[in-house]
Amino acid sequence: MGLWATLKEGLLVAFDSLRANKVRSGLTILGVTIGVMVVLVMAAVVQGINSSFRDIIASAGPTTFYVFHAPAGGGGGISTGLEEEENEFMRNPPLDPIWTRELARLDAIRLVAPGVDLGDFGYHARSGDSDVRISLYGVDADYMEMDGGDLVDGRFFTASEESRRRPVAVIDSATAADLFGGLDPLGRRFNIGRPGRRQAPFQVVGIYRPPDNFFMGLKSHYVFTPFASLKKSVGVWDRMVYFVVKPHEGVELDEALAAVGTRMRQLRGLNPGEDDNFNLITQDQVMDWWNKFTGVFFAVMVALSGVGLLVGGIGVIGIMMISVTERTREIGLRKSLGARRRDLLWQFLVEAATLTLLGGAIGMAFGGLLVWTVASFTPVPASVPLWSIVVALLASVFTGVGFGLYPAARGAGLDPVEALRYE
């Protein structure tokens, strides 16, 4: 038999088996469908989220990096009890915001800004009877140069207002609507603080629109104030302070890192041979950490989808064993007429792969529909990568071939005389 004839017969026999064994075939197809759908959806979600994360990195600039007083992650977490003595987060001295002036004097550096993110510490904004939980940031007057967002009304606070610790703030439109309703928010005052604690008054000078990406969409009610004003009015734990460093255009990242690292050692008063008690974090390192996180997440999802493929594979074995048994006399007749072992083996494998490929196609259809739903009605930027379609198809085919190999080999290896005598 030629290749096309073998494929055609395998397809016809597979669909005959599907009609004759609807329940078993349905379970086989369902298992593969679920496995393929999970792989497709998770690949789409992970790629979309990674794309948003890369957009954030790109908005800051590829050579922009950060200075933390302790390693970010790993030893940088907060411990309690006796562990605090061993923890770098508590052991390393905090960063002094005055050092940003020293670092900014370096020839390779364009600007250095202190910052603090209090978005997860329960701060609220209040105006009259209106109260809303906010994502609060203390930043530098040059923040907009490193952020992908923009202003839709008003202005950002100035370096003069920052140096004088003026209580001014830039808020997003959601905060403006919840605090002031339909009134013009520019120039209006509101209070910032945590419930039950001292409230500090601030005045609105601008309306901010965050960049269009998934991560900025996870938070809402953005409020930006001058770092010095926030530290004076609200209070900032000194170990929450970090520096954002932006080198001049044309300066290599390694050159800027070396210059900042050397100056930081001088500011820290470290002697030659002593380890750094601060940490420089580049955009590539942030991206590497993120890729590792999403990689682990995706690996778990692939493992779970493997359960569905396993269910489908077990179904393939059952269906193929039944098919071999029902066609024993046919196998004997074909062998007596000169059919080779590899011809029969190939036919059975085509039959098995057809069933699982059908399940994979259905899984891709449902997965594509689910990805479209997620991308259209949620903030998750899901998009199906081409490689996930290829992987899904190959996974479904290899599931059929792998699990169908034993029953196919058994059928192809039957003795023709014994097969013809089978009742």
Secondary structure, DSSP 8 states (H G I E B T S, - for coil): --HHHHHHHHHHHHHHHHHHTHHHHHHHHHHHHHHHHHHHHHHHHHHHHHHHHHHHHHHH-TT-EEEESS-SSGGGS---GGGGGG-HHHHS----TTHHHHHHTSTTEEEEEEEEE-TTTT-EEEETTEEEE-EEEEE-TTGGGG-S-EEEEE----HHHHHTT--EEEEEHHHHHHHHTTS--TT-EEEEE-TTS--EEEEEEEEEE--SSHHHHH---EEEEEHHHHHHHT---GGG-EEEEEE-TT--HHHHHHHHHHHHHHHHT--TT---SSEEEEHHHHHHHHHHHHHHHHHHHHHHHHHHHHHHHHHHHHHHHHHHHHTHHHHHHHHHTT--HHHHHHHHHHHHHHHHHHHHHHHHHHHHHHHHHHHHHSS------HHHHHHHHHHHHHHHHHHHHHHHHHHHT--HHHHHH--
